[in-house]
């Protein structure tokens, strides 16, 4: 399981990124497409890390909502 942040980009696309895996960022025309794309990006990145014998970072991200 990985936490993913989704937000609207300036170009009208939805941006999705995985904070615990900084190279994993993607986008899509819809939220659903962005989620599908980031899922694929995460899976491929983890596969590369395993193939290279590198450690897989743990997902230790916490989110906080602030009232300002």
C-alpha positions in Angstrom: 0.0 0.0 0.0 1.2 3.5 -0.9 -0.2 6.9 -0.2 -0.8 9.0 -3.3 -1.6 12.7 -3.5 -3.9 13.8 -6.3 -4.5 17.4 -7.3 -5.5 19.4 -10.4 -2.6 20.6 -12.5 -2.4 24.0 -14.2 -2.9 22.4 -17.6 -6.3 20.9 -16.7 -4.9 17.4 -16.1 -4.9 15.6 -12.7 -1.5 15.1 -11.2 -0.8 12.1 -9.0 2.4 11.6 -7.0 3.7 9.1 -4.4 5.6 11.1 -1.7 7.5 8.0 -0.5 8.7 7.3 -4.0 9.8 10.7 -5.3 10.4 9.6 -8.9 6.8 8.4 -9.1 4.7 11.2 -10.5 2.1 10.9 -13.3 -1.0 12.6 -14.6 -4.3 11.9 -16.4 -7.2 13.7 -18.0 -9.4 12.4 -15.2 -8.8 11.4 -11.5 -9.3 7.8 -12.5 -6.8 8.0 -15.3 -4.3 9.7 -13.0 -4.7 7.0 -10.4 -4.3 4.2 -12.9 -1.2 5.9 -14.3 0.4 6.4 -10.9 -0.3 2.8 -9.9 1.5 1.6 -13.1 4.4 4.0 -12.4 4.7 2.7 -8.8 4.6 -0.9 -9.9 7.3 -0.4 -12.5 9.5 1.6 -10.2 9.3 -1.1 -7.5 10.1 -3.7 -10.1 13.3 -1.8 -11.1 14.4 -1.4 -7.5 14.0 -5.2 -7.0 15.9 -6.0 -10.2 18.7 -3.7 -9.2 18.8 -5.2 -5.6 18.0 -1.8 -4.1 16.1 -1.3 -0.9 12.4 -0.4 -1.3 11.5 2.7 0.7 8.7 2.2 3.3 5.6 4.4 3.0 6.0 6.5 6.1 4.0 9.5 5.0 1.6 11.2 7.3 -0.9 13.8 6.2 -2.3 16.7 8.2 -5.0 19.1 7.3 -4.5 22.6 8.7 -7.1 25.2 9.2 -5.7 28.6 8.2 
